[in-house]
Amino acid sequence: MRIRPARHADLPRLQDVERAAGEPFRALGMDAVADDDPPPLTTLEEYRAAGRALVAEEGGPALAYLLWDDVDGAAHVEQVSVHPDAARRGLGRALIEELAADTAARGVPALTLTTFRDVPWNAPYYARIGFRVLAAAELTHGLRGIRHAEAAHGLDRWPRVCMRRDLPRAPGR
């Protein structure tokens, strides 16, 4: 497996990965999530051009990807998706670990994300890899804004949470 920055040529494949990664939500009665459109190519290009898009591959097309933003001083995982054909091989975790190592080395104190509380491959998975659910009082202005946008998009039909993973301090910081 190789983690690398996304290339422009990867972007249509990332949309394919996103569509495929949504399909398992149907089994949970979350058809609206499965039917949600992937990010447009223009949005993916913005992440790629800003250096905020990683892909995981195994000598072929991308099998997983991660996008992130800077939200209130933390690296916020905007999206991490793994093609179901490559599930349970550690690709999502490898992407998150790559982001954690890179951002910790630059002095970023934490990773954050928002996710579905009760979906097994969402909040329970992230808890296993070091994230914790944030209490309402811990939400930053940026995280509250993200949650507001998610609610407006209809994602609050299912319980959602904000999560945080503190990162080790870089030497000399």
N, C-alpha and C positions, 0 to 999 in steps of 0.2 A: 504494500500500500504506500502511496505517496501523497502527501499534502502539499499543495502548491497554490500560489495566487491564481485566481480565475483569469482566463484569457478571453478576449472578445469572442473567439470561435466557440467557447464553451457555453455561451449564454442561452442559445436555443435548447441545448441539452439540459441546462438547469431548470428550464420550464418543464421539460419532460419529467425530470426527477421529481419536481414539485407536484405535478399532476398524479404521478404514480404513488408518491408518498401520502397523498390525500385519500386514496382509495380505502385503506384499512379503517378509516373513520366511519365508513358505511355500516360496518358490523356493529358499531356502537350507537346506531341511530343518528349519526351526525352527518347526514347527507349534505347539508349546507356547507360543511367544512370540506367535504370531498369535492363538491361542485365548485368551490371557490377558484377563481382564475389565479394562475401563478403570477408573480410579479411581471409587469411588462418588460420587454427588452430594454427600453430606455431606463427604467429603474435599475435593472441589473447592471447596465453599463455604467450608471452613476456610481454604484458600489464598487464595481471593478476599477474604474478610473481613479477612485479615491483610495484604492488599496485596501478596501474593506470587504473583500469577497475571497473566500478560500474554497478549494475543491479537493475532494479525495478521489483518487483513481487508482486503478491497478493495471496500468499499462494499456488502457483503452479510454473510452469516454468517461466523463465524470460520473461517479456513483453516488456522490453526496456533496452537499455544499453548505456553507455557512456565510451569512451576512451579518455585519455588526455596525452599530452606531456608537458615537460618544454621547452618553446621556448622563448629565450631571457628574462628570468626571469618571464614570465607570464605562467599561466596554459592554454595551448592551447587545446581547445576541438577538438580532431582529428575526432571523430565521435560520434554522438548521434542519435540513431535510436529507433523508437517506432513501434511495430507491429500495422498494421492498425486496427486490431480488438480491440486494446486498445487506439486508438487515441482519442484525446480531453478529456482525463481524467487527464491531468496534469503530466503524467509520465516523459516526456522530461524535463519539467520545474523543477520538483522535483529533477531529476538527476543533472541539472545545478545548482540548489540552494544548493544541498549537496556539490558539488564541490566548489562552491563559498564560502560557510561557512568554509569548511575545509581549503582551501588554504588561505583565508583571515586570519584565525586564525594563520597560519604559516608565515604571513607577505608577502604573494604573492600579488602584487599590482593590478593584473588584470587577467581577462579571455580574451582569444582571440579565434577567429575561422575564417574560410573561408567558404563561402556559395554562393548559387545562389541568385543573386540580385532580380530576378523577380518571384521566386517561392513562393507562399503565405505562405507555412509552413517553409520557409527558412528565408531570410533577413528580410522580414516584421515581421515575428514572433519574431525573435531575437531582433529587435528594440523595440517591445512591452515589452520585459523582460529586458530592460536596456542596450542593446548593441548599439553601434553607428558605422557607417561606417567610416573607416579610409581613409583619403586622401593619395595619393601616397607618399607624403613627410613624412607621419607618419609611413610607413611600416618599420619594423625592418629588419635586415639582414635575420633572420630566417623566417619571414613571406614572404619576397621576394623569399626565397628558396622554401617554400611550394607552393607558387603561380606558380613558374617555373615548379615544378614537376607536379602540376595539369594541367598546359597547355600542358606539354609533354604527359600526360595521355588523352588528348583530351577534358578536361572539359571546355575549353574556347570557345567551340561552343555556349555556353550560357553565358551571363554576370555573372561574379563572383565578389565578394567583400571580403575584410578583415574587420572584425569587432572586437571591443574591449568593454569590460565592466569593468570599474574601480571598485575596491573593497574597502570597508572601511578599514582604517588602524586598525590593531590589537592594543588593549590597550597596552601601554608601548613600542610601536614601533615608 
